[in-house]
């Protein structure tokens, strides 16, 4: 009985090197994986750039809040 789960398309013989692999030509699968990797890389690049821009804004907010709290702490420590 032929193993239909690993036979691939009609007329293709099962692969003997890796019986769990689909019977697609290696070139097209490799290209598909490469295209998907490029999409992931592009998305990660834009995400990191966005995070860097947000970090610049929060850094300035942090400095303003830190300066204000330091000044108020200095005034509060003066005492009588």
Secondary structure per residue as TSV (DSSP state, phi and psi in degrees):
chain	resnum	aa	ss	phi	psi
A	1	X	-	360.0	132.6
A	2	X	-	-80.8	141.5
A	3	X	-	-79.2	100.4
A	4	X	G	-71.0	-26.5
A	5	X	G	-67.1	-26.8
A	6	X	G	-114.8	12.5
A	7	X	-	-80.4	-25.1
A	8	X	-	82.4	-142.0
A	9	X	S	-74.7	164.2
A	10	X	T	-60.1	129.2
A	11	X	T	94.2	-17.7
A	12	X	-	-77.5	144.8
A	13	X	-	-90.2	149.3
A	14	X	-	-61.9	145.3
A	15	X	-	-75.5	136.0
A	16	X	S	-93.2	-21.0
A	17	X	S	-77.1	-30.9
A	18	X	-	-149.2	96.8
A	19	X	T	-67.1	-16.3
A	20	X	T	-91.0	-7.5
A	21	X	S	-79.8	149.6
A	22	X	-	-75.3	153.2
A	23	X	-	-88.4	60.0
A	24	X	-	-106.2	151.4
A	25	X	-	-60.9	135.4
A	26	X	H	-60.9	-31.2
A	27	X	H	-64.0	-44.8
A	28	X	H	-70.2	-37.1
A	29	X	H	-65.8	-41.9
A	30	X	H	-62.8	-41.4
A	31	X	H	-65.5	-39.8
A	32	X	H	-64.6	-42.9
A	33	X	H	-65.4	-39.9
A	34	X	H	-63.0	-44.0
A	35	X	H	-62.7	-42.0
A	36	X	H	-65.7	-39.0
A	37	X	H	-64.2	-37.5
A	38	X	H	-64.8	-39.4
A	39	X	H	-63.7	-43.4
A	40	X	H	-64.7	-42.0
A	41	X	H	-62.0	-43.5
A	42	X	H	-64.3	-43.3
A	43	X	H	-64.0	-40.0
A	44	X	H	-67.3	-36.6
A	45	X	H	-64.0	-48.4
A	46	X	H	-64.2	-37.3
A	47	X	H	-64.6	-43.6
A	48	X	H	-67.6	-37.1
A	49	X	H	-65.5	-40.2
A	50	X	H	-64.1	-43.7
A	51	X	H	-63.5	-36.9
A	52	X	H	-64.5	-41.1
A	53	X	H	-65.5	-42.0
A	54	X	H	-64.2	-35.9
A	55	X	H	-63.5	-37.0
A	56	X	H	-60.8	-45.3
A	57	X	H	-63.6	-46.7
A	58	X	H	-67.5	-29.5
A	59	X	H	-62.1	-42.8
A	60	X	H	-68.8	-38.5
A	61	X	H	-62.3	-42.4
A	62	X	H	-61.6	-41.4
A	63	X	H	-66.9	-40.9
A	64	X	H	-63.6	-46.5
A	65	X	H	-65.2	-40.4
A	66	X	H	-64.0	-41.6
A	67	X	H	-65.8	-43.9
A	68	X	H	-63.9	-43.1
A	69	X	H	-68.2	-35.8
A	70	X	H	-65.1	-42.4
A	71	X	H	-64.5	-43.4
A	72	X	H	-67.6	-34.8
A	73	X	H	-67.7	-38.6
A	74	X	H	-64.6	-40.1
A	75	X	H	-67.5	-40.5
A	76	X	H	-68.7	-29.8
A	77	X	H	-78.9	-18.0
A	78	X	H	-60.3	-47.0
A	79	X	-	62.3	-170.7
A	80	X	-	-77.7	360.0
